[in-house]
Amino acid sequence: MPTQSTAADHIQDLGTYVSASPSSFHAVHEAARRLEEAGFVRLDELEPWKGGAGSFFIIRDGALIAWVVPDGAGPTIGFNILGVHTDSPTFKLKPKPTTGAHGWLQVGVEVYGGPLLNSWLDRELQLAGRLVMLDGTEHLVATGPLLRFPQLAIHLDRTVNDGLTLDKQRHMNPVWGLGNPADFDVLEVLADSVSGASVDPSRIGGYDVIIADTQAPAVFGGSGEFFASGRLDNLSSTHAGLTAMIAHASSGAPAGSPIAMLAAFDHEEIGSNSRSGASGPILEDVLVRISDGLGASASDRRQAMSASFCVSADAGHAVHPNYAERHDPANHPVLNGGPLLKINANQRYATDAVGAALWARLCSDAGVPFQEFVSNNAIPCGSTIGPLTATRLGIRTVDVGVPLLSMHSAREMCGVEDPRRLAAVAELFYRTAP
């Protein structure tokens, strides 16, 4: 259980999960594998669902929703939803992806979300995602180390340390080999990288393939207090919610407790406007079908929504010691100080006094410290799935998350204690009536 595991055990398992999840499709595949091992049943959206108690999940593209219905659940029972996202800022493979010049093989990519471009330079990178064949079958693919964005040597740009400027079209085209692009096809490399199947590249009908760092996650620091990894925004929350969900199901959902739910959306980094994003219908679709299975009327469903609560868990900012002036002067969250309660007067985060009080109570009951985050007034903050969920469904929502440094870098860092603490509070939240 997250509440009993050590920080070292949890952070090692987080590293294992991140390494298995170079893309959102891999993240839900690995989550599904773990859920099925724990006895969860995968449901098909094309088939009818039976009502009643049990542990279930669905996958829609790069999103996953898992839930536990307790014994005796009625049509007006509320949902305790932990909302997270599976995607991270990166680069996505373009059509006609094989490019190059001057004897180099390169790939054409679009910028996905808001990555720190310079952090991707001079790293061994991979292509990862899904291939969809002309017959509709899908294959996960991950190439391992294949690509690199090589930085221009300082001898050819003597002013580079005075300010690096990267043009997204001209400079962010990674190299992957030598030769004439007319004689090679990176789709053949992707086809050869599919595990356990023979894939004809000429039969690839479409692909959703991104770039991911290949460096293994690592614990570091004078006392081993830090953790570095790609995609901590937001696999740190996805993993916390997943481990808490499995622990909640294995310990038995108490009769009368809410329906516990993990909602792991895709496409948060680009606005969530997709069928698998938080602005899309996926969560409402699942909530309605669960309620229908419990015999709910339209009025019962509205009553259930009013009894529900969403904890939107997404990574947040720790104070940066070299840029403290960029932070609010009175609120300086630190690594290993506990998960964040994220607050914004303009509802970029959905936290209000009711949500803040619930979060404070959950953390107190779990024996977990927490910290408050609010932005410097001169620097607008980002947003999360929290306001989207609250707006679409009218569910009370609070925004929280693990504090990071280097957010949106190819390699972010957190404290080793905070992910386990988030999982412990998530497990308690799953079984607590708001």
Summary of the structure (lengths in Angstrom):
residues: 434
radius of gyration: 22.1
end to end distance: 21.8
largest distance: 71.6
contacts: 1503
relative contact order: 0.19
helix: 31%
strand: 27%
